[in-house]
Structure formats: structure tokens, C-alpha cells
Amino acid sequence: NKIGPEGGQALAEALKVNSTVAHLDLSSNEIGPEGGQALAEALKVNSTVAHLDLSSNEIGPEGGQALAEALKVNSTVAHLDLRDNKIGP
């Protein structure tokens, strides 16, 4: 679908208040670092998403770092797919 950074940010805002979505596949959507960071902020307050696929989104080191920080406070996410995101070397 290639929702891009704006779509990633919009979904992140929705996830902040959503209490039913448990599985979300956003693979290959080109959300970039901005979308990754927005989703990370959402994960800090969302308590229902347990499976999140962000593979092939080019979130980069910035998005990866933001997600790592979010996981420090999120105890719900059990599966996070970050393949092919150019997070590190």
C-alpha cells in the first residue's frame, strides 16, 4: 500500500486510543524514520498490540532507536519484525 510517513503517523495517532487491534502488519509501506518514531510513541501508551510487522520500511537508526526506547515501557508487544530497515551496519 505504501502509506508513507504521513500514513504511519496517522496510524500511530489512532493506535494511541485504540484498544482492540492486537496484530498489525505494516510491512513494505515506506513509513521511514518519521513513521517509525511516531509508532514508537504510540507503543508507549498502547496496551493491545502484541504483534507488529514493520519489515521493509526504511525506518533507519532513528526509528530503530525510538522503537527500542518504546519497548522499555511497553509490556504487550511480543513479536516485532524489523527486517530490512537499515537500522544498523
Secondary structure as a PSIPRED ss2 file (coil, helix, strand):
# PSIPRED VFORMAT (PSIPRED V4.0)

   1 N C   1.000  0.000  0.000
   2 K C   1.000  0.000  0.000
   3 I C   1.000  0.000  0.000
   4 G H   0.000  1.000  0.000
   5 P H   0.000  1.000  0.000
   6 E H   0.000  1.000  0.000
   7 G H   0.000  1.000  0.000
   8 G H   0.000  1.000  0.000
   9 Q H   0.000  1.000  0.000
  10 A H   0.000  1.000  0.000
  11 L H   0.000  1.000  0.000
  12 A H   0.000  1.000  0.000
  13 E H   0.000  1.000  0.000
  14 A H   0.000  1.000  0.000
  15 L H   0.000  1.000  0.000
  16 K H   0.000  1.000  0.000
  17 V H   0.000  1.000  0.000
  18 N C   1.000  0.000  0.000
  19 S C   1.000  0.000  0.000
  20 T C   1.000  0.000  0.000
  21 V C   1.000  0.000  0.000
  22 A C   1.000  0.000  0.000
  23 H E   0.000  0.000  1.000
  24 L E   0.000  0.000  1.000
  25 D E   0.000  0.000  1.000
  26 L C   1.000  0.000  0.000
  27 S C   1.000  0.000  0.000
  28 S C   1.000  0.000  0.000
  29 N C   1.000  0.000  0.000
  30 E C   1.000  0.000  0.000
  31 I C   1.000  0.000  0.000
  32 G H   0.000  1.000  0.000
  33 P H   0.000  1.000  0.000
  34 E H   0.000  1.000  0.000
  35 G H   0.000  1.000  0.000
  36 G H   0.000  1.000  0.000
  37 Q H   0.000  1.000  0.000
  38 A H   0.000  1.000  0.000
  39 L H   0.000  1.000  0.000
  40 A H   0.000  1.000  0.000
  41 E H   0.000  1.000  0.000
  42 A H   0.000  1.000  0.000
  43 L H   0.000  1.000  0.000
  44 K C   1.000  0.000  0.000
  45 V C   1.000  0.000  0.000
  46 N C   1.000  0.000  0.000
  47 S C   1.000  0.000  0.000
  48 T C   1.000  0.000  0.000
  49 V C   1.000  0.000  0.000
  50 A C   1.000  0.000  0.000
  51 H E   0.000  0.000  1.000
  52 L E   0.000  0.000  1.000
  53 D E   0.000  0.000  1.000
  54 L C   1.000  0.000  0.000
  55 S C   1.000  0.000  0.000
  56 S C   1.000  0.000  0.000
  57 N C   1.000  0.000  0.000
  58 E C   1.000  0.000  0.000
  59 I C   1.000  0.000  0.000
  60 G H   0.000  1.000  0.000
  61 P H   0.000  1.000  0.000
  62 E H   0.000  1.000  0.000
  63 G H   0.000  1.000  0.000
  64 G H   0.000  1.000  0.000
  65 Q H   0.000  1.000  0.000
  66 A H   0.000  1.000  0.000
  67 L H   0.000  1.000  0.000
  68 A H   0.000  1.000  0.000
  69 E H   0.000  1.000  0.000
  70 A H   0.000  1.000  0.000
  71 L H   0.000  1.000  0.000
  72 K C   1.000  0.000  0.000
  73 V C   1.000  0.000  0.000
  74 N C   1.000  0.000  0.000
  75 S C   1.000  0.000  0.000
  76 T C   1.000  0.000  0.000
  77 V C   1.000  0.000  0.000
  78 A C   1.000  0.000  0.000
  79 H E   0.000  0.000  1.000
  80 L E   0.000  0.000  1.000
  81 D E   0.000  0.000  1.000
  82 L C   1.000  0.000  0.000
  83 R C   1.000  0.000  0.000
  84 D C   1.000  0.000  0.000
  85 N C   1.000  0.000  0.000
  86 K C   1.000  0.000  0.000
  87 I C   1.000  0.000  0.000
  88 G C   1.000  0.000  0.000
  89 P C   1.000  0.000  0.000
